[in-house]
């Protein structure tokens, strides 16, 4: 019985550590892209076309990052 409790505690601790790591990674990712969007929001574009170009640039950055992650 003691060994079973020990294994259960190990699995729970490992799962909690994994979930925390996943959450930290998600927070880091969201902060990264939020910074790019904040930069876009602070720009004073000369028109809609300029803003669209900046949005497309961020979209391309996201697309490239997704492709890199899928390769790993």
N, C-alpha and C positions, 0 to 999 in steps of 0.2 A: 504493500500500500504506500509506503513512504517513497519508494522509487517512482511510483505512478504520479504522486503529487509533485515530486521534483520535476518530472518530465512535463507535466501540465504547466507548472510555474515557468519552466524554461520556454515552452512554446508561447505562453501568454506574454512573457517578457520580450521574446523575439518578435512577436506580432506587433506589440506596442511600439517597439523600436522601429520596425518597418513602416508602420503607419505614420509615425512622427517624421521619419525621413521623407516619406512620400509627401506629407503635408508641407514640410519645409521646402522641398523641391518645387511644389506647386506655388507656394508663396513667392519664392525667388523668381520663378517664371513670370508670374503676374506682375511683380514689381518691375521687372525688366521691360515688359511690353507697355505697362502703364507709363513708364518714363518716356518711351517713344511717343505715345499718344499725347502726353502732357506737353512734350516738345512741339508736336503738331498744333496743339491748341494754343500755344503761346505765340506761334508765328502769325504774322500779319500778311496773309497772302494777298496778292494783287487782284486776284479773281478766283473764280471757281475752278478754272483749269489748273491753276497753280496748286490749289488745295488738293484737287484730285490727283495730281502728280505725286504729291507728298504721301497721300494715302496709299497709292499704288506702290510706292517705294517701301512703305512699312509692310504692306501685303506681300511683296516679293521677299523681304527679309524673313517674314514668318514662313513662307513657302520653302525657302532655302533651309531654314532651321528644321522644319519637319522632315525634309529629305535627308538631312544629316542624321537625325535621330532614328529614322527608319533603317538606315544603313547599319547602324550599330547593333 
